[in-house]
Amino acid sequence: MTTTTPHQALYRRWRAQTFSQIVGQEAVVETLRNAVRTDRVSHAILFVGPRGTGKTSLARIVAKAVNCTNLQDGDPCDTCDACVAIREGTTLDVLEIDAASNRGINEVRDLRDRLAYPPGHLRRKVYILDEAHQITRDAWNALLKSIEEPPEFVMFIFASTEPSGFPPAILSRLQRYDVRRLTVPEIEGKLTKILEADGRTIDPAALTLIARLAAGGMRDAESILDQLLSMTGDAVTEADVRDLLGMADAAAVDGFVEALRTGDVAAGITILDGLEDRGRDPRALLDQVVDAVRAKLVDPATEERASYAAIARRLVAIDPDRASIGGLRLQLELALFTGPGVDMATPAASDGRVRVGPAPVTAKVQTYPPPAVPAAVAAAPPPAAPEPVPAPAAPEPVTEASVPATEPEAEPEVSTPSPAEREPVAVSVGVGDDLDRLVTDWPTIVGSV
């Protein structure tokens, strides 16, 4: 009876086992090598960086380096008993803990109680805590003294994607190493080695697309490649990558960007309908459109850069996680409707199609009938003239004795309105008068009333 070896994922088979196999991260690798050469490795180390960039691999390599019996210029040999035991996971002296599942104070207390026991057959005990930012504050307080002054044979290595989750008191006791995202050429180089080892070929455009989609994470790139190698036995093409990940083809992406730029709503909706019929993911389309617009913005040869900047602002306003009516599809359509040349106030045509372009301007003068005159106002008699105001009494004569020696001031002149100005104008409008005369005299009638 033959036994078959179970399949192992590419990122596990091709995990770096020595410092020389780490892709990128030259500054971190050289610093750790020098620390191993001079035996100045810190007892508490923190690796910070995005997912899939080699934090856990670096932690395991450091654990090998401090226990290796045959160091090669600061690099573990990966062949001695200690290195093999760590690589195969058969030693209890190197313990890798998922801090997301063991984040409470009880788990930390159990770990702290085991620190006093010396290692079984290795030189040092190494505790690797992955996703350590999820440890609770009480658990950190319980572990603080152990991190500050552990036994000589104990070493802590933390890995995290969010260093802001660490208390400041803990960060001050850790030696921090920042792991950066990998570049597209660095990812392409390792994927090429994997393909050559497996005897497979790949289209260069497909290799570049995988490296770009990985967003700086080698593990994501290796996972995508593993899926592609399982899907097809021939050479991997760019179309295979797009079909596997539900991505739109390049022509559809360019056409949608052009529809956003020109305001061609009908063309943009046609592209969305076609992609939906083929089962393409609108999230993937949004990511591709954003990448295409950004490429236009950073390209010095791009003309009409202001229009692409306006498209980028409309795309930034889209929320792909909003689970409202219409979802992401409706938001993409609204981005088309807010483009240039689209009249938002123009109604749809009678055949249901969207009318694009400025609406024709037709001047129409709306005439209104003259207001009707109430019968009571028309038949009312003119208002009576107000009674005349009696003249004020003449002032008493002033004698010279009562006049002061100073020169008298001139009294201001008071204008007395004439009787014609004081009395309102009475307008008599008959019921049978002409309508034009009624309209003309209507303000005077209202004023009199």
ZAMARGU-4260 file (C-alpha; in steps of 0.2 Angstrom, whole numbers, plus 5000, padded with zeros to 4 digits):
<rodrens>
0) 5000/5000/5000 | 5007/5016/4994 | 5006/5032/5005 | 5004/5049/4997 | 5011/5065/5005
5) 4997/5077/5009 | 4998/5093/4999 | 5006/5108/5008 | 5002/5126/5003 | 5016/5135/4993
10) 5018/5148/5007 | 5022/5134/5020 | 5034/5125/5008 | 5043/5140/5003 | 5044/5149/5020
15) 5061/5156/5023 | 5071/5146/5035 | 5087/5157/5036 | 5091/5175/5035 | 5098/5174/5017
20) 5081/5167/5011 | 5071/5182/5017 | 5065/5193/5002 | 5068/5211/5005 | 5069/5218/5023
25) 5088/5220/5021 | 5090/5233/5035 | 5081/5221/5048 | 5090/5206/5042 | 5107/5214/5043
30) 5104/5221/5060 | 5098/5204/5067 | 5113/5196/5059 | 5125/5208/5068 | 5116/5205/5084
35) 5118/5186/5083 | 5137/5188/5078 | 5140/5198/5093 | 5128/5189/5105 | 5118/5205/5108
40) 5101/5198/5104 | 5088/5206/5115 | 5077/5196/5126 | 5061/5204/5120 | 5059/5208/5101
45) 5044/5215/5092 | 5041/5213/5073 | 5029/5226/5066 | 5022/5226/5048 | 5008/5222/5036
50) 5002/5204/5035 | 5012/5191/5024 | 5028/5201/5025 | 5038/5189/5035 | 5036/5193/5053
55) 5033/5175/5059 | 5047/5169/5048 | 5059/5181/5055 | 5054/5176/5073 | 5057/5158/5069
60) 5074/5161/5061 | 5079/5171/5077 | 5074/5157/5088 | 5085/5146/5077 | 5099/5158/5078
65) 5100/5159/5097 | 5099/5140/5098 | 5110/5135/5083 | 5126/5125/5086 | 5133/5129/5069
70) 5131/5147/5065 | 5136/5153/5048 | 5141/5171/5049 | 5126/5175/5060 | 5114/5164/5050
75) 5107/5148/5057 | 5113/5132/5048 | 5096/5124/5047 | 5104/5107/5048 | 5109/5104/5066
80) 5097/5096/5078 | 5091/5112/5086 | 5087/5120/5069 | 5078/5104/5063 | 5068/5102/5079
85) 5062/5121/5077 | 5058/5119/5059 | 5048/5103/5061 | 5040/5110/5077 | 5045/5095/5088
90) 5053/5104/5102 | 5043/5111/5117 | 5057/5124/5120 | 5050/5135/5106 | 5032/5139/5109
95) 5022/5148/5096 | 5006/5156/5103 | 4991/5163/5094 | 4988/5179/5105 | 4971/5182/5097
100) 4965/5165/5105 | 4975/5166/5121 | 4973/5185/5126 | 4966/5184/5143 | 4974/5185/5160
105) 4972/5167/5164 | 4982/5161/5149 | 4995/5174/5153 | 4996/5168/5171 | 4999/5150/5165
110) 5013/5156/5153 | 5021/5165/5167 | 5021/5150/5178 | 5030/5140/5165 | 5044/5153/5164
115) 5054/5147/5179 | 5057/5129/5171 | 5073/5128/5161 | 5073/5122/5143 | 5073/5103/5139
120) 5087/5101/5126 | 5089/5118/5118 | 5100/5133/5124 | 5085/5145/5126 | 5066/5144/5128
125) 5058/5156/5115 | 5040/5161/5116 | 5033/5168/5100 | 5016/5178/5102 | 5008/5181/5085
130) 4995/5195/5084 | 5000/5201/5101 | 4991/5218/5100 | 4975/5208/5105 | 4981/5204/5122
135) 4970/5212/5135 | 4977/5226/5147 | 4975/5215/5162 | 4985/5202/5154 | 4999/5214/5149
140) 5000/5220/5167 | 5002/5202/5172 | 5016/5199/5160 | 5025/5216/5162 | 5037/5211/5175
145) 5041/5195/5166 | 5045/5204/5150 | 5056/5217/5159 | 5067/5204/5169 | 5064/5186/5162
150) 5076/5172/5167 | 5092/5171/5157 | 5086/5157/5146 | 5069/5164/5141 | 5066/5175/5126
155) 5050/5184/5120 | 5046/5188/5102 | 5030/5197/5097 | 5023/5199/5080 | 5009/5212/5076
160) 5001/5222/5063 | 4994/5235/5075 | 5008/5242/5086 | 4996/5255/5093 | 4987/5241/5103
165) 5002/5239/5114 | 5003/5249/5130 | 5017/5261/5131 | 5025/5252/5146 | 5026/5237/5136
170) 5033/5245/5120 | 5047/5254/5130 | 5053/5236/5135 | 5054/5229/5117 | 5066/5230/5104
175) 5056/5235/5088 | 5059/5230/5070 | 5048/5237/5057 | 5045/5225/5042 | 5040/5234/5026
180) 5029/5229/5011 | 5037/5220/4997 | 5039/5228/4980 | 5032/5221/4964 | 5049/5216/4957
185) 5053/5207/4974 | 5037/5197/4973 | 5040/5193/4955 | 5057/5186/4959 | 5052/5174/4972
190) 5037/5168/4962 | 5048/5165/4947 | 5059/5154/4958 | 5044/5144/4963 | 5038/5141/4945
195) 5055/5136/4940 | 5056/5123/4954 | 5039/5116/4949 | 5043/5116/4931 | 5029/5128/4926
200) 5028/5143/4915 | 5018/5159/4917 | 5014/5174/4906 | 5024/5189/4911 | 5008/5200/4912
205) 5000/5187/4923 | 5015/5187/4935 | 5015/5206/4936 | 4996/5206/4939 | 4998/5193/4954
210) 5012/5204/4961 | 5002/5219/4960 | 4986/5211/4968 | 4996/5205/4983 | 4998/5223/4989
215) 5015/5220/4996 | 5012/5203/5004 | 5022/5188/4999 | 5010/5176/5007 | 4995/5183/4997
220) 5005/5181/4981 | 5010/5163/4985 | 4992/5159/4989 | 4985/5166/4972 | 4999/5157/4963
225) 4995/5141/4972 | 4977/5142/4966 | 4982/5145/4948 | 4993/5130/4948 | 4979/5119/4954
230) 4967/5126/4941 | 4977/5124/4925 | 4990/5112/4919 | 4997/5123/4905 | 5005/5140/4906
235) 4996/5152/4917 | 4989/5167/4907 | 4983/5184/4913 | 4965/5179/4908 | 4967/5164/4920
240) 4971/5176/4934 | 4956/5187/4930 | 4944/5173/4929 | 4950/5165/4946 | 4949/5182/4955
245) 4933/5188/4947 | 4941/5203/4939 | 4936/5213/4924 | 4946/5213/4908 | 4957/5228/4904
250) 4946/5234/4890 | 4931/5235/4902 | 4941/5244/4915 | 4948/5257/4902 | 4930/5259/4895
255) 4922/5262/4912 | 4936/5275/4916 | 4933/5284/4899 | 4914/5284/4903 | 4917/5292/4919
260) 4928/5305/4911 | 4916/5310/4897 | 4900/5307/4906 | 4894/5293/4894 | 4881/5286/4906
265) 4874/5274/4893 | 4892/5266/4889 | 4896/5265/4908 | 4880/5256/4912 | 4882/5244/4897
270) 4899/5239/4904 | 4892/5236/4921 | 4878/5225/4914 | 4891/5215/4904 | 4902/5212/4919
275) 4887/5207/4930 | 4881/5195/4917 | 4898/5186/4918 | 4898/5186/4937 | 4912/5198/4940
280) 4914/5206/4957 | 4910/5225/4958 | 4922/5226/4972 | 4936/5220/4960 | 4930/5232/4947
285) 4931/5247/4959 | 4949/5242/4964 | 4954/5241/4946 | 4946/5257/4941 | 4955/5266/4956
290) 4971/5258/4951 | 4969/5264/4933 | 4964/5282/4938 | 4979/5283/4950 | 4990/5277/4936
295) 4983/5291/4925 | 4986/5304/4939 | 5004/5300/4942 | 5009/5298/4924 | 5017/5315/4918
300) 5011/5312/4900 | 4993/5311/4905 | 4982/5325/4897 | 4967/5333/4906 | 4974/5328/4923
305) 4960/5338/4931 | 4947/5327/4924 | 4955/5312/4932 | 4957/5321/4948 | 4938/5324/4948
310) 4935/5305/4944 | 4946/5301/4959 | 4936/5312/4971 | 4920/5303/4965 | 4927/5286/4968
315) 4934/5290/4985 | 4916/5294/4990 | 4910/5276/4986 | 4908/5265/5002 | 4910/5247/4996
320) 4904/5240/5013 | 4888/5249/5013 | 4874/5237/5012 | 4860/5248/5007 | 4847/5246/4993
325) 4857/5245/4976 | 4873/5241/4985 | 4890/5245/4976 | 4882/5244/4959 | 4871/5259/4962
330) 4885/5269/4969 | 4895/5265/4953 | 4880/5271/4943 | 4879/5287/4953 | 4897/5291/4949
335) 4893/5290/4931 | 4878/5302/4933 | 4889/5315/4942 | 4901/5316/4928 | 4903/5331/4915
340) 4890/5332/4902 | 4876/5324/4912 | 4861/5335/4916 | 4854/5329/4932 | 4838/5339/4930
345) 4834/5331/4913 | 4820/5318/4915 | 4822/5301/4906 | 4816/5299/4888 | 4799/5291/4885
350) 4808/5275/4879 | 4817/5273/4897 | 4834/5278/4891 | 4844/5291/4900 | 4846/5307/4891
355) 4864/5313/4891 | 4870/5330/4887 | 4863/5347/4890 | 4845/5349/4889 | 4838/5360/4875
360) 4832/5377/4881 | 4815/5382/4876 | 4809/5399/4881 | 4791/5399/4887 | 4781/5414/4893
365) 4768/5410/4906 | 4753/5422/4906 | 4742/5424/4921 | 4724/5431/4921 | 4722/5447/4930
370) 4716/5446/4948 | 4698/5446/4951 | 4691/5461/4960 | 4679/5457/4974 | 4662/5464/4972
375) 4661/5472/4989 | 4677/5482/4985 | 4670/5487/4968 | 4653/5493/4975 | 4660/5501/4990
380) 4658/5520/4991 | 4674/5531/4991 | 4681/5534/5009 | 4676/5550/5017 | 4689/5564/5018
385) 4697/5566/5035 | 4691/5581/5046 | 4703/5596/5044 | 4715/5598/5058 | 4713/5615/5067
390) 4727/5627/5066 | 4738/5629/5082 | 4735/5644/5093 | 4746/5660/5091 | 4760/5661/5103
395) 4760/5674/5117 | 4770/5690/5113 | 4787/5689/5121 | 4794/5705/5130 | 4812/5711/5129
400) 4815/5707/5147 | 4812/5689/5144 | 4823/5688/5129 | 4841/5682/5133 | 4856/5693/5128
405) 4862/5679/5116 | 4858/5679/5098 | 4842/5669/5095 | 4844/5653/5085 | 4834/5651/5069
410) 4818/5640/5071 | 4817/5626/5059 | 4804/5628/5046 | 4789/5616/5047 | 4781/5611/5031
415) 4763/5610/5032 | 4755/5598/5020 | 4742/5605/5008 | 4725/5599/5009 | 4727/5590/4992
420) 4742/5580/5000 | 4732/5576/5016 | 4716/5570/5008 | 4717/5553/5000 | 4712/5551/4982
425) 4695/5544/4980 | 4693/5532/4965 | 4676/5527/4960 | 4676/5511/4950 | 4660/5505/4943
430) 4654/5487/4940 | 4653/5489/4922 | 4669/5498/4919 | 4682/5491/4906 | 4693/5477/4913
435) 4709/5486/4907 | 4705/5501/4917 | 4701/5490/4932 | 4718/5482/4931 | 4727/5499/4929
440) 4718/5507/4944 | 4719/5491/4955 | 4735/5497/4965 | 4726/5513/4969 | 4711/5504/4975
445) 4721/5493/4986 | 4730/5508/4993 | 4713/5517/4997 | 4706/5502/5005
</rodrens>
